[in-house]
Amino acid sequence: MQKNAQEHIITNEADLEKIVFTLNAWDRIFFSWDLGSGKSTFIRHLIRKHTNNPWLIVRSPTYTYYQKYENIYHCDLYRLEDYSSWVSIGWKEIADDSESILLIEWPNIVSSDIVPSKTVQIEIIEDEMRKITITDFSVSPE
């Protein structure tokens, strides 16, 4: 059930500081939209806020499938072919850990198994302008 959806228009990366939210254990956040829309950039700001480290180097996991920062897993599933690939690299166990936080780019292959606590859609309006829609579903472990 949808709790609420908020739309934000940003014109530069610094604007993200105004809209990043607090991460909590068991968050499963899905990020979607086109290549180059700013998903990894948004995630970098979330992770830096959560770790309270504005200088933390946050790399894109495009070729490694994930990067880990404390209990946060930044996942990029763009290169995974199907759900069995997700399971074979051990992600089911990580997803079942109630202390983990999953920030998932390209979540299509896991969307039938993982219920998001939030979704973030980032749409390119023009050049640096983005429309970011954050929907909060407030799901917690049973």
C-alpha positions as CSV (number, residue, x, y, z in Angstrom):
1,M,0.0,0.0,0.0
2,Q,1.3,3.4,-1.0
3,K,2.0,5.7,1.9
4,N,2.9,8.8,0.1
5,A,4.6,10.1,-3.1
6,Q,6.7,13.2,-3.3
7,E,7.9,14.9,-6.5
8,H,11.0,17.1,-6.6
9,I,12.5,19.1,-9.4
10,I,16.3,19.5,-9.0
11,T,18.6,21.6,-11.2
12,N,21.9,20.5,-9.9
13,E,23.6,17.8,-7.7
14,A,23.7,20.1,-4.6
15,D,19.8,20.1,-4.6
16,L,20.0,16.4,-3.7
17,E,21.0,17.3,-0.1
18,K,17.5,18.8,0.4
19,I,15.7,15.6,-0.5
20,V,17.9,12.6,0.6
21,F,16.2,10.7,3.4
22,T,17.3,8.6,6.3
23,L,18.0,5.0,5.7
24,N,16.8,2.3,8.2
25,A,17.6,-1.4,8.7
26,W,15.4,-3.5,6.4
27,D,15.0,-0.7,3.8
28,R,14.7,-2.1,0.3
29,I,14.7,0.8,-2.1
30,F,14.2,0.5,-5.8
31,F,15.8,3.0,-8.2
32,S,14.6,3.3,-11.8
33,W,14.6,5.2,-15.0
34,D,17.0,5.6,-17.9
35,L,20.7,5.1,-18.1
36,G,22.5,8.3,-17.0
37,S,19.5,9.8,-15.1
38,G,21.4,10.0,-11.8
39,K,20.5,6.9,-9.9
40,S,24.1,6.2,-8.7
41,T,24.5,9.9,-7.8
42,F,21.4,9.9,-5.7
43,I,22.5,6.7,-4.0
44,R,26.0,8.3,-3.3
45,H,24.3,11.1,-1.4
46,L,22.1,8.6,0.6
47,I,25.1,6.5,1.6
48,R,27.2,9.6,2.6
49,K,24.3,10.8,4.7
50,H,23.8,7.4,6.4
51,T,27.6,7.0,7.1
52,N,27.9,10.6,8.1
53,N,30.9,10.8,5.8
54,P,30.6,13.5,3.1
55,W,34.0,12.4,1.6
56,L,33.2,8.7,1.3
57,I,34.1,7.3,-2.1
58,V,31.0,5.6,-3.4
59,R,31.6,3.7,-6.6
60,S,29.0,2.6,-9.1
61,P,28.6,-1.2,-9.0
62,T,27.8,-1.6,-12.7
63,Y,30.5,-4.3,-13.3
64,T,30.7,-5.8,-9.7
65,Y,26.9,-6.1,-9.1
66,Y,27.2,-4.5,-5.7
67,Q,29.3,-2.3,-3.4
68,K,29.0,-2.7,0.4
69,Y,29.2,0.2,2.9
70,E,28.6,-0.9,6.5
71,N,25.2,-2.7,6.3
72,I,24.2,-1.0,3.0
73,Y,24.4,-2.9,-0.3
74,H,24.3,-0.7,-3.4
75,C,23.2,-3.1,-6.1
76,D,23.2,-2.6,-9.9
77,L,21.3,-5.5,-11.5
78,Y,21.5,-4.1,-15.1
79,R,23.9,-6.9,-16.2
80,L,22.1,-9.8,-14.5
81,E,20.1,-11.9,-16.9
82,D,17.5,-13.4,-14.7
83,Y,16.3,-14.1,-11.1
84,S,18.4,-17.3,-10.9
85,S,21.5,-15.2,-11.4
86,W,20.5,-13.1,-8.4
87,V,20.1,-16.2,-6.3
88,S,23.3,-17.9,-7.5
89,I,25.5,-15.0,-6.3
90,G,24.1,-15.2,-2.8
91,W,21.7,-12.3,-2.8
92,K,18.7,-14.1,-1.4
93,E,20.5,-14.5,1.9
94,I,21.5,-10.8,2.0
95,A,18.0,-9.8,1.1
96,D,16.6,-11.9,4.0
97,D,18.9,-10.2,6.6
98,S,16.8,-7.8,8.6
99,E,19.8,-5.6,9.3
100,S,20.7,-5.0,5.7
101,I,19.7,-2.1,3.6
102,L,19.4,-2.7,-0.2
103,L,19.6,0.1,-2.7
104,I,18.8,-1.6,-5.9
105,E,19.2,-0.1,-9.4
106,W,17.3,-1.9,-12.2
107,P,15.2,-4.0,-9.8
108,N,13.0,-5.7,-12.4
109,I,14.4,-9.2,-11.9
110,V,13.8,-9.2,-8.1
111,S,10.6,-7.2,-7.9
112,S,8.5,-10.4,-7.5
113,D,10.6,-11.5,-4.5
114,I,11.4,-8.2,-2.7
115,V,8.8,-5.7,-1.6
116,P,10.3,-2.2,-1.7
117,S,10.0,0.1,1.3
118,K,10.5,3.0,-1.1
119,T,10.9,3.6,-4.8
120,V,12.9,6.4,-6.4
121,Q,12.2,7.3,-10.0
122,I,14.6,9.8,-11.7
123,E,13.5,11.3,-14.9
124,I,15.7,13.5,-17.1
125,I,13.9,16.8,-17.9
126,E,16.7,18.6,-19.6
127,D,20.5,18.9,-19.2
128,E,21.0,18.8,-15.4
129,M,17.3,19.1,-14.5
130,R,15.7,16.0,-13.0
131,K,12.2,15.1,-11.7
132,I,12.6,12.8,-8.8
133,T,9.6,10.9,-7.4
134,I,10.0,9.2,-4.1
135,T,7.3,6.9,-3.0
136,D,7.3,5.5,0.5
137,F,5.6,2.1,1.1
138,S,6.8,1.7,4.8
139,V,7.3,-2.0,4.7
140,S,9.0,-3.7,7.7
141,P,10.0,-7.3,8.3
142,E,7.4,-9.7,9.7
